[in-house]
Amino acid sequence: MTGSGGLPLLFLDVDGPLLPFGPATGPGGVHPTYPAGPFPPGSLAHPLLARIDPGLGPRLAGLGCELVWATTWEHEANEIVAPRLGLPPLPVVLWPEPSAQDERDARAGLHWKTRTLVGRAAGRAFAWVDDEIGAADRRWVAAHHDGRFLLHRVDPGRGLAETDFRQLDAWLRTV
């Protein structure tokens, strides 16, 4: 089905896909906000957290994949974001220190997360949901990853929407 690890991985960024920012591109031209609810102390200190739609959690959990945080929030995603979504703690990608290779990659248009995510997938099928994915990332993954993959760019002004879930679900059903 998906190689050595069972379910496909879904590497999930926070800023953009779950936490819309910048000019709102959804209905009405404003970012919707959601009630705070019973969340961890201090989790409301970030002024944009109210933009996280708690309805996304069940949608993500129902996709039939292994969710993995792929965000600069790292472990804070489990402490602050996961409770807002009603998700359990998820595995977290820890990012290496910047290197000279990262600088070369950036000049070539490759996102700084790309190499690490392909390494973490280790041949397993994976989807990567982020607002900064580009053509160079798709080419690099195609050349360096032996498994199936989907690099899905989300509009950061809208965040994850129904069309994104349809595309993710359709791809996951083929893996």
C-alpha positions as CSV (number, residue, x, y, z in Angstrom):
1,M,0.0,0.0,0.0
2,T,2.4,2.7,1.1
3,G,5.8,1.1,1.7
4,S,7.5,0.3,5.0
5,G,5.6,2.6,7.3
6,G,1.9,1.8,6.8
7,L,-0.2,4.9,6.3
8,P,1.1,7.7,4.2
9,L,2.5,10.7,6.0
10,L,0.9,14.1,5.9
11,F,3.5,16.8,6.8
12,L,1.5,19.8,8.0
13,D,2.6,23.4,8.3
14,V,0.7,25.7,10.7
15,D,1.2,29.3,9.4
16,G,-0.8,29.6,6.2
17,P,-2.7,26.3,6.1
18,L,-4.1,26.3,9.6
19,L,-3.5,29.9,10.6
20,P,-4.4,32.1,7.7
21,F,-2.4,35.4,7.4
22,G,-1.9,38.3,5.0
23,P,-4.7,39.6,2.8
24,A,-7.8,37.4,3.3
25,T,-8.8,35.7,0.0
26,G,-11.9,34.0,1.3
27,P,-15.5,35.2,1.4
28,G,-16.0,38.7,2.5
29,G,-12.3,39.6,2.4
30,V,-11.8,39.1,6.1
31,H,-10.4,36.2,8.1
32,P,-13.0,34.4,10.2
33,T,-12.3,34.0,13.9
34,Y,-13.5,31.2,16.2
35,P,-14.2,31.1,19.9
36,A,-11.3,30.5,22.2
37,G,-12.7,27.5,24.1
38,P,-10.9,25.7,26.9
39,F,-7.3,25.9,25.7
40,P,-4.0,25.8,27.5
41,P,-2.9,28.9,29.6
42,G,-1.0,31.3,27.4
43,S,-2.2,29.8,24.2
44,L,-4.2,33.0,23.4
45,A,-1.1,35.2,23.6
46,H,-0.6,34.8,19.9
47,P,-3.0,37.4,18.4
48,L,-3.9,35.3,15.3
49,L,-4.8,32.0,17.0
50,A,-8.5,32.8,16.9
51,R,-8.2,32.3,13.1
52,I,-7.6,28.5,13.6
53,D,-10.9,26.8,12.7
54,P,-11.4,24.0,15.2
55,G,-13.5,22.2,12.5
56,L,-10.2,21.4,10.7
57,G,-9.1,19.0,13.3
58,P,-11.7,16.3,12.7
59,R,-11.3,16.8,8.9
60,L,-7.5,16.2,9.2
61,A,-7.9,13.3,11.6
62,G,-10.3,11.6,9.1
63,L,-8.0,11.7,6.1
64,G,-6.5,8.3,6.6
65,C,-2.8,9.2,7.0
66,E,-0.3,9.8,9.7
67,L,-0.3,13.5,10.6
68,V,3.1,15.1,11.4
69,W,3.8,18.7,12.3
70,A,6.2,20.2,9.7
71,T,6.3,23.8,11.1
72,T,8.6,26.2,12.8
73,W,6.2,25.9,15.8
74,E,7.8,22.5,16.3
75,H,6.6,21.1,19.8
76,E,4.6,24.2,20.4
77,A,2.2,23.0,17.7
78,N,1.3,20.2,20.1
79,E,1.0,22.5,23.1
80,I,-1.0,25.3,21.4
81,V,-2.4,24.4,18.0
82,A,-3.4,20.7,18.5
83,P,-5.7,21.5,21.5
84,R,-7.5,24.1,19.4
85,L,-8.1,21.5,16.7
86,G,-9.0,18.7,19.1
87,L,-6.0,16.7,17.9
88,P,-3.8,14.5,20.0
89,P,-0.1,15.2,20.2
90,L,1.4,14.5,16.8
91,P,5.0,13.6,15.8
92,V,7.1,16.7,15.1
93,V,9.7,17.3,12.5
94,L,12.7,19.0,14.1
95,W,14.6,21.2,11.8
96,P,18.4,21.2,11.5
97,E,20.5,24.3,11.9
98,P,20.8,26.3,8.7
99,S,23.8,25.3,6.6
100,A,25.7,26.4,3.5
101,Q,23.6,23.8,1.6
102,D,20.4,25.6,2.7
103,E,21.8,28.9,1.2
104,R,22.5,27.1,-2.1
105,D,19.1,25.6,-2.1
106,A,17.4,28.9,-1.5
107,R,19.2,30.5,-4.4
108,A,17.9,27.6,-6.5
109,G,14.4,28.2,-5.3
110,L,14.2,25.1,-3.1
111,H,12.3,25.5,0.2
112,W,14.5,24.9,3.3
113,K,12.1,22.2,4.5
114,T,12.2,20.1,1.4
115,R,15.4,18.0,2.0
116,T,14.4,17.3,5.7
117,L,10.9,16.2,4.8
118,V,12.1,13.8,2.1
119,G,14.6,12.4,4.6
120,R,12.0,12.0,7.2
121,A,9.7,10.2,4.8
122,A,12.5,7.7,4.0
123,G,10.7,6.3,1.0
124,R,7.2,6.3,2.5
125,A,4.4,8.0,0.6
126,F,3.8,11.5,1.8
127,A,1.8,14.6,1.3
128,W,3.2,18.0,2.3
129,V,0.7,20.8,3.0
130,D,2.3,24.2,3.1
131,D,1.8,27.7,1.7
132,E,5.4,28.1,0.4
133,I,5.7,25.1,-1.9
134,G,7.1,25.9,-5.4
135,A,8.1,24.3,-8.6
136,A,11.7,23.7,-7.5
137,D,10.4,21.7,-4.5
138,R,8.3,19.5,-6.8
139,R,11.2,18.8,-9.2
140,W,13.6,18.1,-6.3
141,V,11.2,15.7,-4.6
142,A,10.5,13.9,-7.9
143,A,14.3,13.4,-8.4
144,H,15.1,12.4,-4.8
145,H,12.1,10.5,-3.3
146,D,11.4,6.9,-4.3
147,G,7.8,6.8,-2.9
148,R,4.6,8.5,-3.9
149,F,4.2,12.1,-3.0
150,L,1.9,15.1,-3.2
151,L,3.2,18.6,-2.6
152,H,0.0,20.7,-1.9
153,R,0.3,24.4,-1.7
154,V,-2.4,26.2,0.3
155,D,-3.4,29.8,-0.2
156,P,-2.1,31.5,3.1
157,G,-4.8,34.2,2.8
158,R,-7.5,31.5,3.0
159,G,-6.0,28.5,4.8
160,L,-7.2,24.9,4.3
161,A,-10.5,24.9,2.5
162,E,-12.9,22.3,1.2
163,T,-11.1,22.2,-2.2
164,D,-7.9,21.3,-0.4
165,F,-9.5,18.5,1.5
166,R,-11.0,17.1,-1.6
167,Q,-7.6,17.1,-3.3
168,L,-5.9,15.5,-0.3
169,D,-8.5,12.9,0.1
170,A,-8.5,12.0,-3.6
171,W,-4.7,11.6,-3.6
172,L,-4.7,9.6,-0.3
173,R,-7.2,7.2,-1.8
174,T,-4.8,6.3,-4.6
175,V,-1.9,5.5,-2.3
